[in-house]
């Protein structure tokens, strides 16, 4: 989360080239994979998170938050909520 609009836009456009930390990039790579290809998550993805300093509690929190947003967006999409 940031109040820096230009950073937020850079992250939305391509987080890999945005001016964020290595830890944030690894986290967002995991979240992207969890969102787009969840069945392809492997132990290597978890190891990558650990290598940049995330412990099990943080990994669980990352997973739960991303999963919740994925879930609630699908509920909204399925009900046509928020569409013009």
PDB file with one MODEL, atoms N, CA, C and O in Angstrom:
MODEL        1
ATOM      1  N   UNK A   1       0.841  -1.162   0.000  1.00  0.00           N
ATOM      2  CA  UNK A   1       0.000   0.000   0.000  1.00  0.00           C
ATOM      3  C   UNK A   1       0.892   1.233   0.000  1.00  0.00           C
ATOM      4  O   UNK A   1       1.902   1.304   0.701  1.00  0.00           O
ATOM      5  N   UNK A   2       0.485   2.192  -0.807  1.00  0.00           N
ATOM      6  CA  UNK A   2       1.260   3.414  -0.903  1.00  0.00           C
ATOM      7  C   UNK A   2       0.356   4.591  -1.222  1.00  0.00           C
ATOM      8  O   UNK A   2      -0.674   4.446  -1.881  1.00  0.00           O
ATOM      9  N   UNK A   3       0.751   5.734  -0.752  1.00  0.00           N
ATOM     10  CA  UNK A   3       0.047   6.964  -1.109  1.00  0.00           C
ATOM     11  C   UNK A   3       0.714   7.625  -2.306  1.00  0.00           C
ATOM     12  O   UNK A   3       0.243   8.652  -2.795  1.00  0.00           O
ATOM     13  N   UNK A   4       1.813   7.039  -2.780  1.00  0.00           N
ATOM     14  CA  UNK A   4       2.543   7.552  -3.929  1.00  0.00           C
ATOM     15  C   UNK A   4       1.850   7.060  -5.202  1.00  0.00           C
ATOM     16  O   UNK A   4       2.007   5.906  -5.601  1.00  0.00           O
ATOM     17  N   UNK A   5       1.091   7.944  -5.823  1.00  0.00           N
ATOM     18  CA  UNK A   5       0.292   7.557  -6.993  1.00  0.00           C
ATOM     19  C   UNK A   5       1.161   7.074  -8.152  1.00  0.00           C
ATOM     20  O   UNK A   5       0.785   6.132  -8.850  1.00  0.00           O
ATOM     21  N   UNK A   6       2.307   7.701  -8.365  1.00  0.00           N
ATOM     22  CA  UNK A   6       3.160   7.277  -9.472  1.00  0.00           C
ATOM     23  C   UNK A   6       3.728   5.883  -9.216  1.00  0.00           C
ATOM     24  O   UNK A   6       3.855   5.091 -10.150  1.00  0.00           O
ATOM     25  N   UNK A   7       4.068   5.574  -7.974  1.00  0.00           N
ATOM     26  CA  UNK A   7       4.541   4.225  -7.642  1.00  0.00           C
ATOM     27  C   UNK A   7       3.417   3.215  -7.807  1.00  0.00           C
ATOM     28  O   UNK A   7       3.634   2.134  -8.353  1.00  0.00           O
ATOM     29  N   UNK A   8       2.227   3.550  -7.344  1.00  0.00           N
ATOM     30  CA  UNK A   8       1.076   2.652  -7.503  1.00  0.00           C
ATOM     31  C   UNK A   8       0.816   2.365  -8.975  1.00  0.00           C
ATOM     32  O   UNK A   8       0.541   1.223  -9.343  1.00  0.00           O
ATOM     33  N   UNK A   9       0.900   3.376  -9.808  1.00  0.00           N
ATOM     34  CA  UNK A   9       0.693   3.183 -11.254  1.00  0.00           C
ATOM     35  C   UNK A   9       1.794   2.328 -11.863  1.00  0.00           C
ATOM     36  O   UNK A   9       1.525   1.494 -12.727  1.00  0.00           O
ATOM     37  N   UNK A  10       3.029   2.528 -11.421  1.00  0.00           N
ATOM     38  CA  UNK A  10       4.149   1.718 -11.927  1.00  0.00           C
ATOM     39  C   UNK A  10       3.970   0.257 -11.541  1.00  0.00           C
ATOM     40  O   UNK A  10       4.256  -0.637 -12.338  1.00  0.00           O
ATOM     41  N   UNK A  11       3.499   0.009 -10.320  1.00  0.00           N
ATOM     42  CA  UNK A  11       3.261  -1.368  -9.870  1.00  0.00           C
ATOM     43  C   UNK A  11       2.143  -1.992 -10.682  1.00  0.00           C
ATOM     44  O   UNK A  11       2.244  -3.148 -11.093  1.00  0.00           O
ATOM     45  N   UNK A  12       1.078  -1.240 -10.916  1.00  0.00           N
ATOM     46  CA  UNK A  12      -0.041  -1.755 -11.728  1.00  0.00           C
ATOM     47  C   UNK A  12       0.399  -2.065 -13.145  1.00  0.00           C
ATOM     48  O   UNK A  12      -0.009  -3.074 -13.721  1.00  0.00           O
ATOM     49  N   UNK A  13       1.228  -1.203 -13.708  1.00  0.00           N
ATOM     50  CA  UNK A  13       1.682  -1.384 -15.097  1.00  0.00           C
ATOM     51  C   UNK A  13       2.582  -2.619 -15.213  1.00  0.00           C
ATOM     52  O   UNK A  13       2.363  -3.474 -16.071  1.00  0.00           O
ATOM     53  N   UNK A  14       3.596  -2.705 -14.345  1.00  0.00           N
ATOM     54  CA  UNK A  14       4.523  -3.852 -14.364  1.00  0.00           C
ATOM     55  C   UNK A  14       5.345  -3.820 -13.082  1.00  0.00           C
ATOM     56  O   UNK A  14       6.336  -3.096 -12.987  1.00  0.00           O
ATOM     57  N   UNK A  15       4.930  -4.601 -12.109  1.00  0.00           N
ATOM     58  CA  UNK A  15       5.614  -4.560 -10.822  1.00  0.00           C
ATOM     59  C   UNK A  15       7.073  -4.961 -10.935  1.00  0.00           C
ATOM     60  O   UNK A  15       7.888  -4.556 -10.107  1.00  0.00           O
ATOM     61  N   UNK A  16       7.417  -5.749 -11.943  1.00  0.00           N
ATOM     62  CA  UNK A  16       8.804  -6.205 -12.096  1.00  0.00           C
ATOM     63  C   UNK A  16       9.768  -5.055 -12.403  1.00  0.00           C
ATOM     64  O   UNK A  16      10.947  -5.122 -12.058  1.00  0.00           O
ATOM     65  N   UNK A  17       9.267  -4.010 -13.048  1.00  0.00           N
ATOM     66  CA  UNK A  17      10.133  -2.873 -13.359  1.00  0.00           C
ATOM     67  C   UNK A  17       9.880  -1.681 -12.433  1.00  0.00           C
ATOM     68  O   UNK A  17      10.514  -0.636 -12.581  1.00  0.00           O
ATOM     69  N   UNK A  18       8.968  -1.831 -11.490  1.00  0.00           N
ATOM     70  CA  UNK A  18       8.670  -0.747 -10.543  1.00  0.00           C
ATOM     71  C   UNK A  18       9.796  -0.627  -9.519  1.00  0.00           C
ATOM     72  O   UNK A  18      10.542  -1.578  -9.283  1.00  0.00           O
ATOM     73  N   UNK A  19       9.905   0.539  -8.927  1.00  0.00           N
ATOM     74  CA  UNK A  19      10.933   0.814  -7.925  1.00  0.00           C
ATOM     75  C   UNK A  19      10.464   0.303  -6.559  1.00  0.00           C
ATOM     76  O   UNK A  19      10.087   1.075  -5.677  1.00  0.00           O
ATOM     77  N   UNK A  20      10.500  -1.035  -6.417  1.00  0.00           N
ATOM     78  CA  UNK A  20      10.129  -1.683  -5.161  1.00  0.00           C
ATOM     79  C   UNK A  20      11.258  -2.630  -4.763  1.00  0.00           C
ATOM     80  O   UNK A  20      12.150  -2.915  -5.562  1.00  0.00           O
ATOM     81  N   UNK A  21      11.212  -3.104  -3.549  1.00  0.00           N
ATOM     82  CA  UNK A  21      12.281  -3.975  -3.047  1.00  0.00           C
ATOM     83  C   UNK A  21      12.227  -5.360  -3.693  1.00  0.00           C
ATOM     84  O   UNK A  21      11.219  -5.760  -4.276  1.00  0.00           O
ATOM     85  N   UNK A  22      13.323  -6.059  -3.572  1.00  0.00           N
ATOM     86  CA  UNK A  22      13.381  -7.439  -4.047  1.00  0.00           C
ATOM     87  C   UNK A  22      12.330  -8.287  -3.331  1.00  0.00           C
ATOM     88  O   UNK A  22      11.674  -9.127  -3.947  1.00  0.00           O
ATOM     89  N   UNK A  23      12.178  -8.061  -2.038  1.00  0.00           N
ATOM     90  CA  UNK A  23      11.193  -8.803  -1.260  1.00  0.00           C
ATOM     91  C   UNK A  23       9.786  -8.590  -1.805  1.00  0.00           C
ATOM     92  O   UNK A  23       9.008  -9.535  -1.934  1.00  0.00           O
ATOM     93  N   UNK A  24       9.472  -7.341  -2.120  1.00  0.00           N
ATOM     94  CA  UNK A  24       8.147  -7.023  -2.668  1.00  0.00           C
ATOM     95  C   UNK A  24       7.946  -7.667  -4.035  1.00  0.00           C
ATOM     96  O   UNK A  24       6.853  -8.149  -4.334  1.00  0.00           O
ATOM     97  N   UNK A  25       8.979  -7.681  -4.863  1.00  0.00           N
ATOM     98  CA  UNK A  25       8.874  -8.313  -6.181  1.00  0.00           C
ATOM     99  C   UNK A  25       8.645  -9.812  -6.061  1.00  0.00           C
ATOM    100  O   UNK A  25       7.802 -10.371  -6.763  1.00  0.00           O
ATOM    101  N   UNK A  26       9.388 -10.464  -5.179  1.00  0.00           N
ATOM    102  CA  UNK A  26       9.211 -11.911  -4.977  1.00  0.00           C
ATOM    103  C   UNK A  26       7.807 -12.195  -4.457  1.00  0.00           C
ATOM    104  O   UNK A  26       7.156 -13.141  -4.899  1.00  0.00           O
ATOM    105  N   UNK A  27       7.341 -11.374  -3.517  1.00  0.00           N
ATOM    106  CA  UNK A  27       5.987 -11.541  -2.988  1.00  0.00           C
ATOM    107  C   UNK A  27       4.961 -11.382  -4.101  1.00  0.00           C
ATOM    108  O   UNK A  27       4.037 -12.189  -4.201  1.00  0.00           O
ATOM    109  N   UNK A  28       5.102 -10.364  -4.935  1.00  0.00           N
ATOM    110  CA  UNK A  28       4.134 -10.132  -6.005  1.00  0.00           C
ATOM    111  C   UNK A  28       4.203 -11.210  -7.088  1.00  0.00           C
ATOM    112  O   UNK A  28       3.185 -11.536  -7.698  1.00  0.00           O
ATOM    113  N   UNK A  29       5.386 -11.762  -7.331  1.00  0.00           N
ATOM    114  CA  UNK A  29       5.490 -12.896  -8.260  1.00  0.00           C
ATOM    115  C   UNK A  29       4.691 -14.085  -7.733  1.00  0.00           C
ATOM    116  O   UNK A  29       3.989 -14.754  -8.492  1.00  0.00           O
ATOM    117  N   UNK A  30       4.801 -14.344  -6.433  1.00  0.00           N
ATOM    118  CA  UNK A  30       4.034 -15.423  -5.805  1.00  0.00           C
ATOM    119  C   UNK A  30       2.536 -15.143  -5.904  1.00  0.00           C
ATOM    120  O   UNK A  30       1.762 -16.025  -6.274  1.00  0.00           O
ATOM    121  N   UNK A  31       2.131 -13.924  -5.573  1.00  0.00           N
ATOM    122  CA  UNK A  31       0.714 -13.556  -5.614  1.00  0.00           C
ATOM    123  C   UNK A  31       0.166 -13.657  -7.034  1.00  0.00           C
ATOM    124  O   UNK A  31      -0.955 -14.123  -7.239  1.00  0.00           O
ATOM    125  N   UNK A  32       0.952 -13.225  -8.004  1.00  0.00           N
ATOM    126  CA  UNK A  32       0.522 -13.331  -9.405  1.00  0.00           C
ATOM    127  C   UNK A  32       0.317 -14.801  -9.789  1.00  0.00           C
ATOM    128  O   UNK A  32      -0.696 -15.147 -10.398  1.00  0.00           O
ATOM    129  N   UNK A  33       1.266 -15.656  -9.436  1.00  0.00           N
ATOM    130  CA  UNK A  33       1.149 -17.077  -9.751  1.00  0.00           C
ATOM    131  C   UNK A  33      -0.033 -17.704  -9.025  1.00  0.00           C
ATOM    132  O   UNK A  33      -0.757 -18.515  -9.603  1.00  0.00           O
ATOM    133  N   UNK A  34      -0.235 -17.335  -7.760  1.00  0.00           N
ATOM    134  CA  UNK A  34      -1.367 -17.836  -6.995  1.00  0.00           C
ATOM    135  C   UNK A  34      -2.684 -17.419  -7.637  1.00  0.00           C
ATOM    136  O   UNK A  34      -3.665 -18.160  -7.579  1.00  0.00           O
ATOM    137  N   UNK A  35      -2.711 -16.252  -8.240  1.00  0.00           N
ATOM    138  CA  UNK A  35      -3.916 -15.720  -8.880  1.00  0.00           C
ATOM    139  C   UNK A  35      -4.167 -16.347 -10.245  1.00  0.00           C
ATOM    140  O   UNK A  35      -5.293 -16.732 -10.560  1.00  0.00           O
ATOM    141  N   UNK A  36      -3.118 -16.447 -11.051  1.00  0.00           N
ATOM    142  CA  UNK A  36      -3.270 -16.865 -12.450  1.00  0.00           C
ATOM    143  C   UNK A  36      -3.120 -18.369 -12.647  1.00  0.00           C
ATOM    144  O   UNK A  36      -3.834 -18.964 -13.454  1.00  0.00           O
ATOM    145  N   UNK A  37      -2.187 -18.988 -11.907  1.00  0.00           N
ATOM    146  CA  UNK A  37      -1.909 -20.424 -12.077  1.00  0.00           C
ATOM    147  C   UNK A  37      -1.769 -21.103 -10.716  1.00  0.00           C
ATOM    148  O   UNK A  37      -0.706 -21.641 -10.405  1.00  0.00           O
ATOM    149  N   UNK A  38      -2.814 -21.087  -9.910  1.00  0.00           N
ATOM    150  CA  UNK A  38      -2.683 -21.593  -8.535  1.00  0.00           C
ATOM    151  C   UNK A  38      -2.261 -23.057  -8.443  1.00  0.00           C
ATOM    152  O   UNK A  38      -1.569 -23.442  -7.501  1.00  0.00           O
ATOM    153  N   UNK A  39      -2.663 -23.859  -9.391  1.00  0.00           N
ATOM    154  CA  UNK A  39      -2.309 -25.280  -9.350  1.00  0.00           C
ATOM    155  C   UNK A  39      -0.824 -25.505  -9.628  1.00  0.00           C
ATOM    156  O   UNK A  39      -0.313 -26.606  -9.425  1.00  0.00           O
ATOM    157  N   UNK A  40      -0.135 -24.470 -10.090  1.00  0.00           N
ATOM    158  CA  UNK A  40       1.294 -24.604 -10.406  1.00  0.00           C
ATOM    159  C   UNK A  40       2.206 -24.104  -9.289  1.00  0.00           C
ATOM    160  O   UNK A  40       3.426 -24.074  -9.453  1.00  0.00           O
ATOM    161  N   UNK A  41       1.629 -23.713  -8.163  1.00  0.00           N
ATOM    162  CA  UNK A  41       2.455 -23.328  -7.013  1.00  0.00           C
ATOM    163  C   UNK A  41       3.208 -24.572  -6.536  1.00  0.00           C
ATOM    164  O   UNK A  41       2.626 -25.643  -6.361  1.00  0.00           O
ATOM    165  N   UNK A  42       4.508 -24.402  -6.334  1.00  0.00           N
ATOM    166  CA  UNK A  42       5.348 -25.512  -5.878  1.00  0.00           C
ATOM    167  C   UNK A  42       6.107 -25.102  -4.621  1.00  0.00           C
ATOM    168  O   UNK A  42       6.063 -23.945  -4.202  1.00  0.00           O
ATOM    169  N   UNK A  43       6.785 -26.042  -4.043  1.00  0.00           N
ATOM    170  CA  UNK A  43       7.624 -25.765  -2.877  1.00  0.00           C
ATOM    171  C   UNK A  43       8.688 -24.722  -3.216  1.00  0.00           C
ATOM    172  O   UNK A  43       9.093 -23.950  -2.348  1.00  0.00           O
ATOM    173  N   UNK A  44       9.141 -24.693  -4.459  1.00  0.00           N
ATOM    174  CA  UNK A  44      10.138 -23.699  -4.877  1.00  0.00           C
ATOM    175  C   UNK A  44       9.618 -22.279  -4.705  1.00  0.00           C
ATOM    176  O   UNK A  44      10.385 -21.373  -4.380  1.00  0.00           O
ATOM    177  N   UNK A  45       8.315 -22.075  -4.922  1.00  0.00           N
ATOM    178  CA  UNK A  45       7.731 -20.749  -4.723  1.00  0.00           C
ATOM    179  C   UNK A  45       7.809 -20.342  -3.255  1.00  0.00           C
ATOM    180  O   UNK A  45       8.077 -19.183  -2.937  1.00  0.00           O
ATOM    181  N   UNK A  46       7.577 -21.292  -2.376  1.00  0.00           N
ATOM    182  CA  UNK A  46       7.658 -21.025  -0.936  1.00  0.00           C
ATOM    183  C   UNK A  46       9.104 -20.765  -0.536  1.00  0.00           C
ATOM    184  O   UNK A  46       9.388 -19.871   0.260  1.00  0.00           O
ATOM    185  N   UNK A  47      10.009 -21.552  -1.095  1.00  0.00           N
ATOM    186  CA  UNK A  47      11.438 -21.365  -0.807  1.00  0.00           C
ATOM    187  C   UNK A  47      11.897 -19.981  -1.263  1.00  0.00           C
ATOM    188  O   UNK A  47      12.688 -19.338  -0.573  1.00  0.00           O
ATOM    189  N   UNK A  48      11.418 -19.522  -2.404  1.00  0.00           N
ATOM    190  CA  UNK A  48      11.780 -18.182  -2.890  1.00  0.00           C
ATOM    191  C   UNK A  48      11.351 -17.105  -1.904  1.00  0.00           C
ATOM    192  O   UNK A  48      12.082 -16.143  -1.672  1.00  0.00           O
ATOM    193  N   UNK A  49      10.170 -17.266  -1.327  1.00  0.00           N
ATOM    194  CA  UNK A  49       9.702 -16.312  -0.329  1.00  0.00           C
ATOM    195  C   UNK A  49      10.583 -16.352   0.922  1.00  0.00           C
ATOM    196  O   UNK A  49      10.921 -15.309   1.483  1.00  0.00           O
ATOM    197  N   UNK A  50      10.947 -17.548   1.349  1.00  0.00           N
ATOM    198  CA  UNK A  50      11.800 -17.687   2.538  1.00  0.00           C
ATOM    199  C   UNK A  50      13.183 -17.080   2.302  1.00  0.00           C
ATOM    200  O   UNK A  50      13.760 -16.463   3.198  1.00  0.00           O
ATOM    201  N   UNK A  51      13.712 -17.261   1.082  1.00  0.00           N
ATOM    202  CA  UNK A  51      15.059 -16.759   0.770  1.00  0.00           C
ATOM    203  C   UNK A  51      15.159 -15.245   0.904  1.00  0.00           C
ATOM    204  O   UNK A  51      16.234 -14.721   1.196  1.00  0.00           O
ATOM    205  N   UNK A  52      14.058 -14.539   0.695  1.00  0.00           N
ATOM    206  CA  UNK A  52      14.107 -13.078   0.816  1.00  0.00           C
ATOM    207  C   UNK A  52      13.632 -12.599   2.184  1.00  0.00           C
ATOM    208  O   UNK A  52      13.493 -11.396   2.406  1.00  0.00           O
ATOM    209  N   UNK A  53      13.379 -13.538   3.109  1.00  0.00           N
ATOM    210  CA  UNK A  53      13.125 -13.157   4.486  1.00  0.00           C
ATOM    211  C   UNK A  53      11.734 -13.372   5.037  1.00  0.00           C
ATOM    212  O   UNK A  53      11.483 -13.050   6.198  1.00  0.00           O
ATOM    213  N   UNK A  54      10.818 -13.907   4.240  1.00  0.00           N
ATOM    214  CA  UNK A  54       9.477 -14.164   4.756  1.00  0.00           C
ATOM    215  C   UNK A  54       9.472 -15.455   5.565  1.00  0.00           C
ATOM    216  O   UNK A  54       9.972 -16.484   5.110  1.00  0.00           O
ATOM    217  N   UNK A  55       8.906 -15.393   6.766  1.00  0.00           N
ATOM    218  CA  UNK A  55       8.766 -16.601   7.563  1.00  0.00           C
ATOM    219  C   UNK A  55       7.407 -17.249   7.275  1.00  0.00           C
ATOM    220  O   UNK A  55       6.614 -16.728   6.491  1.00  0.00           O
ATOM    221  N   UNK A  56       7.153 -18.382   7.916  1.00  0.00           N
ATOM    222  CA  UNK A  56       5.917 -19.121   7.639  1.00  0.00           C
ATOM    223  C   UNK A  56       4.663 -18.288   7.912  1.00  0.00           C
ATOM    224  O   UNK A  56       3.691 -18.351   7.159  1.00  0.00           O
ATOM    225  N   UNK A  57       4.693 -17.508   8.993  1.00  0.00           N
ATOM    226  CA  UNK A  57       3.531 -16.676   9.321  1.00  0.00           C
ATOM    227  C   UNK A  57       3.290 -15.641   8.216  1.00  0.00           C
ATOM    228  O   UNK A  57       2.149 -15.434   7.803  1.00  0.00           O
ATOM    229  N   UNK A  58       4.336 -15.003   7.746  1.00  0.00           N
ATOM    230  CA  UNK A  58       4.195 -14.001   6.690  1.00  0.00           C
ATOM    231  C   UNK A  58       3.719 -14.644   5.387  1.00  0.00           C
ATOM    232  O   UNK A  58       2.882 -14.079   4.683  1.00  0.00           O
ATOM    233  N   UNK A  59       4.248 -15.813   5.070  1.00  0.00           N
ATOM    234  CA  UNK A  59       3.831 -16.521   3.849  1.00  0.00           C
ATOM    235  C   UNK A  59       2.350 -16.872   3.930  1.00  0.00           C
ATOM    236  O   UNK A  59       1.612 -16.718   2.958  1.00  0.00           O
ATOM    237  N   UNK A  60       1.928 -17.339   5.086  1.00  0.00           N
ATOM    238  CA  UNK A  60       0.503 -17.636   5.276  1.00  0.00           C
ATOM    239  C   UNK A  60      -0.336 -16.374   5.100  1.00  0.00           C
ATOM    240  O   UNK A  60      -1.375 -16.414   4.441  1.00  0.00           O
ATOM    241  N   UNK A  61       0.092 -15.270   5.671  1.00  0.00           N
ATOM    242  CA  UNK A  61      -0.645 -14.015   5.535  1.00  0.00           C
ATOM    243  C   UNK A  61      -0.718 -13.551   4.081  1.00  0.00           C
ATOM    244  O   UNK A  61      -1.770 -13.108   3.620  1.00  0.00           O
ATOM    245  N   UNK A  62       0.388 -13.650   3.367  1.00  0.00           N
ATOM    246  CA  UNK A  62       0.407 -13.286   1.944  1.00  0.00           C
ATOM    247  C   UNK A  62      -0.596 -14.143   1.188  1.00  0.00           C
ATOM    248  O   UNK A  62      -1.387 -13.636   0.392  1.00  0.00           O
ATOM    249  N   UNK A  63      -0.557 -15.440   1.443  1.00  0.00           N
ATOM    250  CA  UNK A  63      -1.459 -16.370   0.767  1.00  0.00           C
ATOM    251  C   UNK A  63      -2.915 -16.070   1.102  1.00  0.00           C
ATOM    252  O   UNK A  63      -3.756 -16.014   0.205  1.00  0.00           O
ATOM    253  N   UNK A  64      -3.219 -15.880   2.370  1.00  0.00           N
ATOM    254  CA  UNK A  64      -4.606 -15.645   2.779  1.00  0.00           C
ATOM    255  C   UNK A  64      -5.160 -14.345   2.203  1.00  0.00           C
ATOM    256  O   UNK A  64      -6.301 -14.305   1.741  1.00  0.00           O
ATOM    257  N   UNK A  65      -4.360 -13.288   2.229  1.00  0.00           N
ATOM    258  CA  UNK A  65      -4.834 -12.004   1.702  1.00  0.00           C
ATOM    259  C   UNK A  65      -5.061 -12.093   0.199  1.00  0.00           C
ATOM    260  O   UNK A  65      -6.097 -11.650  -0.295  1.00  0.00           O
ATOM    261  N   UNK A  66      -4.105 -12.661  -0.534  1.00  0.00           N
ATOM    262  CA  UNK A  66      -4.260 -12.791  -1.988  1.00  0.00           C
ATOM    263  C   UNK A  66      -5.447 -13.692  -2.315  1.00  0.00           C
ATOM    264  O   UNK A  66      -6.238 -13.383  -3.206  1.00  0.00           O
ATOM    265  N   UNK A  67      -5.567 -14.789  -1.607  1.00  0.00           N
ATOM    266  CA  UNK A  67      -6.671 -15.721  -1.861  1.00  0.00           C
ATOM    267  C   UNK A  67      -8.023 -15.088  -1.568  1.00  0.00           C
ATOM    268  O   UNK A  67      -8.987 -15.304  -2.302  1.00  0.00           O
ATOM    269  N   UNK A  68      -8.094 -14.304  -0.492  1.00  0.00           N
ATOM    270  CA  UNK A  68      -9.354 -13.639  -0.149  1.00  0.00           C
ATOM    271  C   UNK A  68      -9.746 -12.661  -1.240  1.00  0.00           C
ATOM    272  O   UNK A  68     -10.906 -12.631  -1.651  1.00  0.00           O
ATOM    273  N   UNK A  69      -8.796 -11.855  -1.720  1.00  0.00           N
ATOM    274  CA  UNK A  69      -9.113 -10.905  -2.793  1.00  0.00           C
ATOM    275  C   UNK A  69      -9.520 -11.638  -4.068  1.00  0.00           C
ATOM    276  O   UNK A  69     -10.440 -11.203  -4.760  1.00  0.00           O
ATOM    277  N   UNK A  70      -8.851 -12.739  -4.385  1.00  0.00           N
ATOM    278  CA  UNK A  70      -9.244 -13.530  -5.555  1.00  0.00           C
ATOM    279  C   UNK A  70     -10.664 -14.048  -5.393  1.00  0.00           C
ATOM    280  O   UNK A  70     -11.468 -13.987  -6.323  1.00  0.00           O
ATOM    281  N   UNK A  71     -10.962 -14.555  -4.214  1.00  0.00           N
ATOM    282  CA  UNK A  71     -12.297 -15.084  -3.940  1.00  0.00           C
ATOM    283  C   UNK A  71     -13.366 -13.999  -4.061  1.00  0.00           C
ATOM    284  O   UNK A  71     -14.359 -14.172  -4.769  1.00  0.00           O
ATOM    285  N   UNK A  72     -13.156 -12.884  -3.368  1.00  0.00           N
ATOM    286  CA  UNK A  72     -14.192 -11.859  -3.338  1.00  0.00           C
ATOM    287  C   UNK A  72     -14.385 -11.229  -4.720  1.00  0.00           C
ATOM    288  O   UNK A  72     -15.503 -10.851  -5.070  1.00  0.00           O
ATOM    289  N   UNK A  73     -13.332 -11.114  -5.494  1.00  0.00           N
ATOM    290  CA  UNK A  73     -13.466 -10.612  -6.869  1.00  0.00           C
ATOM    291  C   UNK A  73     -14.268 -11.570  -7.736  1.00  0.00           C
ATOM    292  O   UNK A  73     -15.051 -11.132  -8.579  1.00  0.00           O
ATOM    293  N   UNK A  74     -14.083 -12.859  -7.543  1.00  0.00           N
ATOM    294  CA  UNK A  74     -14.858 -13.839  -8.312  1.00  0.00           C
ATOM    295  C   UNK A  74     -16.323 -13.827  -7.899  1.00  0.00           C
ATOM    296  O   UNK A  74     -17.206 -13.986  -8.743  1.00  0.00           O
ATOM    297  N   UNK A  75     -16.589 -13.641  -6.623  1.00  0.00           N
ATOM    298  CA  UNK A  75     -17.971 -13.514  -6.159  1.00  0.00           C
ATOM    299  C   UNK A  75     -18.609 -12.293  -6.822  1.00  0.00           C
ATOM    300  O   UNK A  75     -19.712 -12.379  -7.362  1.00  0.00           O
ATOM    301  N   UNK A  76     -17.915 -11.165  -6.779  1.00  0.00           N
ATOM    302  CA  UNK A  76     -18.451  -9.942  -7.380  1.00  0.00           C
ATOM    303  C   UNK A  76     -18.646 -10.121  -8.883  1.00  0.00           C
ATOM    304  O   UNK A  76     -19.681  -9.728  -9.421  1.00  0.00           O
ATOM    305  N   UNK A  77     -17.663 -10.712  -9.568  1.00  0.00           N
ATOM    306  CA  UNK A  77     -17.785 -10.947 -11.010  1.00  0.00           C
ATOM    307  C   UNK A  77     -18.980 -11.852 -11.304  1.00  0.00           C
ATOM    308  O   UNK A  77     -19.747 -11.600 -12.233  1.00  0.00           O
ATOM    309  N   UNK A  78     -19.130 -12.904 -10.505  1.00  0.00           N
ATOM    310  CA  UNK A  78     -20.213 -13.850 -10.713  1.00  0.00           C
ATOM    311  C   UNK A  78     -21.609 -13.251 -10.516  1.00  0.00           C
ATOM    312  O   UNK A  78     -22.597 -13.747 -11.056  1.00  0.00           O
ATOM    313  N   UNK A  79     -21.662 -12.188  -9.739  1.00  0.00           N
ATOM    314  CA  UNK A  79     -22.941 -11.516  -9.480  1.00  0.00           C
ATOM    315  C   UNK A  79     -23.101 -10.244 -10.305  1.00  0.00           C
ATOM    316  O   UNK A  79     -24.124  -9.564 -10.228  1.00  0.00           O
ATOM    317  N   UNK A  80     -22.069  -9.932 -11.100  1.00  0.00           N
ATOM    318  CA  UNK A  80     -22.133  -8.728 -11.912  1.00  0.00           C
ATOM    319  C   UNK A  80     -22.012  -7.444 -11.111  1.00  0.00           C
ATOM    320  O   UNK A  80     -22.399  -6.375 -11.584  1.00  0.00           O
ATOM    321  N   UNK A  81     -21.479  -7.542  -9.908  1.00  0.00           N
ATOM    322  CA  UNK A  81     -21.343  -6.374  -9.041  1.00  0.00           C
ATOM    323  C   UNK A  81     -20.208  -5.485  -9.544  1.00  0.00           C
ATOM    324  O   UNK A  81     -19.128  -5.966  -9.886  1.00  0.00           O
ATOM    325  N   UNK A  82     -20.470  -4.200  -9.580  1.00  0.00           N
ATOM    326  CA  UNK A  82     -19.444  -3.252  -9.964  1.00  0.00           C
ATOM    327  C   UNK A  82     -19.267  -3.067 -11.454  1.00  0.00           C
ATOM    328  O   UNK A  82     -18.381  -2.328 -11.884  1.00  0.00           O
ATOM    329  N   UNK A  83     -20.073  -3.706 -12.231  1.00  0.00           N
ATOM    330  CA  UNK A  83     -19.964  -3.537 -13.687  1.00  0.00           C
ATOM    331  C   UNK A  83     -20.938  -2.466 -14.149  1.00  0.00           C
ATOM    332  O   UNK A  83     -22.060  -2.364 -13.652  1.00  0.00           O
ATOM    333  N   UNK A  84     -20.493  -1.686 -15.095  1.00  0.00           N
ATOM    334  CA  UNK A  84     -21.384  -0.643 -15.639  1.00  0.00           C
ATOM    335  C   UNK A  84     -22.071  -1.122 -16.900  1.00  0.00           C
ATOM    336  O   UNK A  84     -22.854  -0.383 -17.495  1.00  0.00           O
TER     337      UNK A  84
ENDMDL
END
